[in-house]
């Protein structure tokens, strides 16, 4: 137990868990006693992060997936429950603001990728895992957002719109 909270016996699935904020969240939840399901697109990075968490004494599962795709979200959830048996905490952390020169240069592919990563994937994972959490007596879903979802961002307009949608998903 650290800093007044104990997550022993809990399992957390964290998207984008191999670097940055996601990696820090994974380390912190593991330090509090949670077992960790490490998810990102890169299998080798998932394996490395899971090995580091396991070295700290927690169970860690490396389950690579591209959360842009619903089929991979479905597979990830099936694999996660198969490996860990439960998910008590879902952290929808994976996200990115893809670069563009000007708003009128944003193509459909860039738009769709940004929405898929920042809204569609978290929606699908929340729906699949949230329904199982409810049936199992509860759990926690944490969605990582940005202030740009509230105030907008001319340099990242699609990202801000996707995160605004994520904020509304969170409120629902």
KEBAZA-546610 format. One record per atom (N, C-alpha, C, CB): residue in three letters; z, y, x. Coordinates in steps of 0.2 Angstrom, whole numbers, plus 5000, padded with zeros to 4 digits. Atoms other than C-alpha are relative to their C-alpha. Last residue first. Glycine has a CB too. Layout:
<nodes>
ALAZYX/...
</nodes>
This chain:
<nodes>
UNK500150055006/UNK490250484886/UNK500449945001/UNK499349984999/UNK499649975006/UNK490950614898/UNK500049954994/UNK499850074998/UNK499350004998/UNK490350514913/UNK500450024994/UNK500250045006/UNK499850085001/UNK488650494905/UNK500749995002/UNK499549965006/UNK499950025007/UNK488650684903/UNK500149934999/UNK499350024997/UNK499449975002/UNK489050704922/UNK500149994992/UNK500050085001/UNK499550044998/UNK487650584926/UNK500750034998/UNK500049995008/UNK500050055005/UNK486450694916/UNK500549955002/UNK499349965001/UNK499849975006/UNK486950844926/UNK500049944995/UNK499650064998/UNK499350004999/UNK486750734942/UNK500350034994/UNK500250045006/UNK499850075000/UNK484950704937/UNK500849995000/UNK499749965006/UNK500150035007/UNK484650884933/UNK500249935000/UNK499250014998/UNK499549965004/UNK485350944950/UNK500049974993/UNK500050075000/UNK499350034999/UNK484350814959/UNK500550034996/UNK500250015008/UNK500050065004/UNK482750874950/UNK500749965002/UNK499449955003/UNK500049995007/UNK483151054955/UNK500049934996/UNK499450044997/UNK499950075002/UNK483551034973/UNK500149994992/UNK500749975003/UNK500350044995/UNK483051194981/UNK500149924999/UNK500450025007/UNK500749995000/UNK483351294965/UNK499649965006/UNK499850075002/UNK500250004993/UNK485051214963/UNK499250015000/UNK500349945004/UNK500750004999/UNK485951224946/UNK499950005008/UNK499650054996/UNK500349934999/UNK487651284942/UNK499350005002/UNK500450035006/UNK499749955005/UNK488551134934/UNK499650065001/UNK500750005002/UNK500150025007/UNK487450984941/UNK500350054995/UNK500449944999/UNK500749985002/UNK487351084958/UNK499949984993/UNK499549975004/UNK499949945004/UNK489251054959/UNK499350034998/UNK500350065005/UNK500149944996/UNK488850884964/UNK500150064996/UNK499350005003/UNK500549955002/UNK489150704957/UNK500050065005/UNK500250034993/UNK500149944995/UNK489950544962/UNK499550054998/UNK499949975007/UNK500649984999/UNK490350434947/UNK500050065005/UNK499650024993/UNK500049944997/UNK491950334946/UNK499350025002/UNK500450005007/UNK500649984998/UNK492150194934/UNK500050075003/UNK499449994994/UNK500249934998/UNK493850124932/UNK499350005002/UNK500550025005/UNK500249994993/UNK494449964924/UNK499850075001/UNK499449955001/UNK500149934997/UNK494949894907/UNK499850005007/UNK500750035000/UNK499449965000/UNK495549744898/UNK500050065003/UNK500649965002/UNK499550034995/UNK494349604903/UNK500650045000/UNK499750005007/UNK499850065003/UNK493149644888/UNK500649975004/UNK499449955001/UNK499749995006/UNK493149824893/UNK500349944997/UNK499550044995/UNK499349974999/UNK492849784911/UNK500350014993/UNK499950075003/UNK499650064997/UNK491349674906/UNK500750025001/UNK499749975006/UNK499950045006/UNK490649814895/UNK500449945002/UNK499349984998/UNK499649975004/UNK490849934910/UNK500249964994/UNK499850074997/UNK499350014998/UNK490049824922/UNK500550024995/UNK500150035007/UNK499950074999/UNK488349814913/UNK500749985002/UNK499649975006/UNK500150045006/UNK488349984906/UNK500249935001/UNK499350014997/UNK499449985004/UNK489050074921/UNK500049964994/UNK500050074999/UNK499450044998/UNK487749974932/UNK500750024996/UNK500250035007/UNK500050085001/UNK486350024921/UNK500649975003/UNK499449985004/UNK500050015007/UNK486850214920/UNK500049924999/UNK499450034996/UNK499349995003/UNK487250224938/UNK500149984993/UNK500350075002/UNK499650064997/UNK485450154942/UNK500850014998/UNK500050015007/UNK500150065003/UNK484650274930/UNK500449945002/UNK499249995001/UNK499850005007/UNK485550434935/UNK499849934997/UNK499650054996/UNK499549965002/UNK485450474953/UNK500349994993/UNK499950075002/UNK499450014996/UNK484350334960/UNK500650044998/UNK499850035007/UNK499850074999/UNK483150324946/UNK500649995004/UNK499449965002/UNK499750025007/UNK483050514942/UNK500349935001/UNK499650014994/UNK499449965000/UNK482650554961/UNK500449984993/UNK499950075000/UNK499650034996/UNK481350414961/UNK500750035000/UNK499750005008/UNK499850075003/UNK480550464945/UNK500549975005/UNK499449964999/UNK499549985006/UNK480450654951/UNK500349934998/UNK499550034994/UNK499449974997/UNK479750604968/UNK500550014994/UNK499850065004/UNK499650054996/UNK478450484960/UNK500750035003/UNK499549985006/UNK499750055004/UNK477950614947/UNK500449955003/UNK499549974995/UNK500450055003/UNK477550744960/UNK500449954995/UNK499649965005/UNK499750065002/UNK478550894964/UNK499649964996/UNK500750024996/UNK500350054996/UNK477351024971/UNK500449934999/UNK500150025008/UNK500650025003/UNK477651154957/UNK499749945005/UNK499550055000/UNK499950045006/UNK479451154962/UNK499449984997/UNK500450054995/UNK499949955005/UNK479051204980/UNK500149964993/UNK499550055000/UNK500249934997/UNK479051114997/UNK500150054995/UNK499350005002/UNK500649975002/UNK479950954992/UNK499950075002/UNK499949994992/UNK500349944998/UNK481350844999/UNK499350024996/UNK500050015007/UNK500650014996/UNK482250704990/UNK499750075001/UNK499549954996/UNK500449955003/UNK484050734984/UNK499350005005/UNK500350075001/UNK500449964995/UNK484950574987/UNK499650064996/UNK499549955004/UNK500349945003/UNK486250464978/UNK499650045006/UNK500450054997/UNK500750004997/UNK487250304980/UNK499650064997/UNK499649944999/UNK500049954994/UNK489050344975/UNK499350015002/UNK500449985005/UNK500749985000/UNK489250254958/UNK499950055005/UNK499750014993/UNK500249934997/UNK490950184962/UNK499350015000/UNK500450015006/UNK500749994998/UNK491450034951/UNK499950085002/UNK499549994993/UNK500249934999/UNK493249984950/UNK499350005002/UNK500450035006/UNK499649965003/UNK493949824943/UNK499950075000/UNK500749995002/UNK500149934998/UNK492549704946/UNK500550054996/UNK499350035000/UNK499849945005/UNK492949524944/UNK499850065004/UNK500750004999/UNK499650025006/UNK492549344951/UNK500150064995/UNK500649975001/UNK499349985001/UNK492149404968/UNK500449984994/UNK500050085001/UNK499750004994/UNK490549314973/UNK500850014999/UNK499750055005/UNK500050074997/UNK489849264956/UNK500450005006/UNK499349985001/UNK499550045004/UNK490449434948/UNK500049925003/UNK499850004993/UNK499349974999/UNK489549524962/UNK500549964997/UNK500050074998/UNK499750024993/UNK488049414962/UNK500750025001/UNK499550035005/UNK499950085000/UNK487749434943/UNK500349985007/UNK499449974998/UNK499450015004/UNK488049624945/UNK500249934999/UNK499950034993/UNK499449974997/UNK486849644959/UNK500649984996/UNK500050075002/UNK499850054995/UNK485549544950/UNK500650015004/UNK499449995005/UNK499850065004/UNK485649654935/UNK500149955005/UNK499449984995/UNK499449985003/UNK485549814946/UNK500349934997/UNK500050064995/UNK499550014994/UNK484149734956/UNK500750024998/UNK499750045005/UNK500050074999/UNK483149714939/UNK500549995006/UNK499349975002/UNK499550035005/UNK483649894934/UNK500049925002/UNK499850004993/UNK500450055004/UNK482749964950/UNK500649964995/UNK499749955004/UNK500649965004/UNK483350124958/UNK499749954995/UNK499550025005/UNK499849995007/UNK484950024962/UNK499550054996/UNK500750045001/UNK500349935001/UNK484149954977/UNK500150014993/UNK499250005002/UNK500449995006/UNK485249804982/UNK499750074999/UNK500449994993/UNK500549955000/UNK486149734996/UNK499650004994/UNK499649995006/UNK500550025005/UNK487749624993/UNK499550064999/UNK500349994993/UNK500649964998/UNK488949625008/UNK499449974995/UNK499749995007/UNK500750035002/UNK490549555001/UNK499450055001/UNK500049984993/UNK500649965001/UNK492249605008/UNK499449964999/UNK499950055006/UNK500650035001/UNK493949525007/UNK499450054999/UNK500149954994/UNK500250015007/UNK495249625015/UNK499449964999/UNK499950084997/UNK499650045004/UNK496149605032/UNK499849994992/UNK500750025000/UNK499449965001/UNK495549755042/UNK500449954995/UNK499950064996/UNK499649994994/UNK494249645050/UNK500750034999/UNK499650035006/UNK499750074999/UNK493549605033/UNK500550005006/UNK499549955000/UNK499450005005/UNK493249795031/UNK500349935000/UNK499750014993/UNK499549954998/UNK492249805047/UNK500650004995/UNK499850075001/UNK499750034994/UNK491249645043/UNK500650055002/UNK499649995006/UNK499550065002/UNK490849715026/UNK500449975005/UNK499649954996/UNK499549975004/UNK490149875034/UNK500549954997/UNK499850054995/UNK499549974996/UNK489149775046/UNK500650034997/UNK499650065004/UNK499650064996/UNK488449655033/UNK500550045005/UNK499549965004/UNK499550035005/UNK487949805021/UNK500549955004/UNK499749974994/UNK499449955000/UNK487149895036/UNK500549974995/UNK499750074997/UNK499650004993/UNK486149735040/UNK500550055000/UNK499550025006/UNK499650065000/UNK485649715021/UNK500450005007/UNK499649945000/UNK500150034994/UNK484949895019/UNK500549945002/UNK500150055006/UNK500750035000/UNK484749955001/UNK500049955007/UNK499550055000/UNK500549954998/UNK486649984999/UNK499349965000/UNK500250045007/UNK500750005002/UNK488049884992/UNK499750065003/UNK500050004992/UNK500449954996/UNK489749834999/UNK499350004998/UNK500150005008/UNK500750025000/UNK490849744987/UNK499650055003/UNK499849984993/UNK500649955001/UNK492649784992/UNK499349965000/UNK500050045006/UNK500550034997/UNK494349694990/UNK499450044999/UNK499949934997/UNK500650025004/UNK495649824986/UNK499549965004/UNK499650054997/UNK499950075002/UNK497249844996/UNK499549974996/UNK500649994996/UNK499650005005/UNK497450034998/UNK500149934997/UNK499850044994/UNK499449984997/UNK496650025015/UNK500649994995/UNK500050065003/UNK499850064997/UNK495149935006/UNK500750015003/UNK499549985006/UNK499850045005/UNK495050084994/UNK500249935003/UNK499449984995/UNK499449975003/UNK495050205009/UNK500349954994/UNK499950074997/UNK499550014995/UNK493750105019/UNK500750024997/UNK499950055006/UNK499950074999/UNK492550095004/UNK500649985005/UNK499449965003/UNK499750025006/UNK492750275000/UNK500249935000/UNK499650014993/UNK499349985000/UNK492450325017/UNK500349984994/UNK500050085001/UNK499750044994/UNK490850215018/UNK500750025000/UNK499750015007/UNK499950065003/UNK490250295001/UNK500449955005/UNK499449964999/UNK499550015005/UNK490550465007/UNK500249934998/UNK499850054994/UNK499749945003/UNK489550445023/UNK500549994995/UNK499450034996/UNK500049944996/UNK488750275027/UNK500350064995/UNK499350025002/UNK500050014993/UNK488750095021/UNK500050065005/UNK499349965001/UNK499350014996/UNK489450105004/UNK499950005007/UNK500349944997/UNK500049954994/UNK487950184995/UNK500649995004/UNK499950074997/UNK500749994998/UNK488550094979/UNK499950055006/UNK499550024994/UNK500249934998/UNK490350044979/UNK499350005002/UNK500550025006/UNK500850004998/UNK490949884970/UNK499850075001/UNK499649974994/UNK500549945001/UNK492849884970/UNK499349985002/UNK500350065003/UNK500750014997/UNK493949724967/UNK499650064998/UNK499749944999/UNK500549975003/UNK495849734963/UNK499449995004/UNK500150084998/UNK500250045005/UNK497249614968/UNK499450034996/UNK500549994995/UNK500050074999/UNK498049744978/UNK499849964994/UNK500749975003/UNK500650035004/UNK497549914973/UNK500049935002/UNK499450045002/UNK500250064997/UNK499150004978/UNK499549964996/UNK500749954999/UNK500450045005/UNK499450184976/UNK499849945004/UNK499450044998/UNK499750005007/UNK500850294984/UNK499549964995/UNK500150074997/UNK500049935004/UNK500050355000/UNK500149994993/UNK499450035001/UNK500049944997/UNK499650175006/UNK500050064996/UNK499350015005/UNK500049945004/UNK500050005000/UNK500050065004/UNK500650004995/
</nodes>
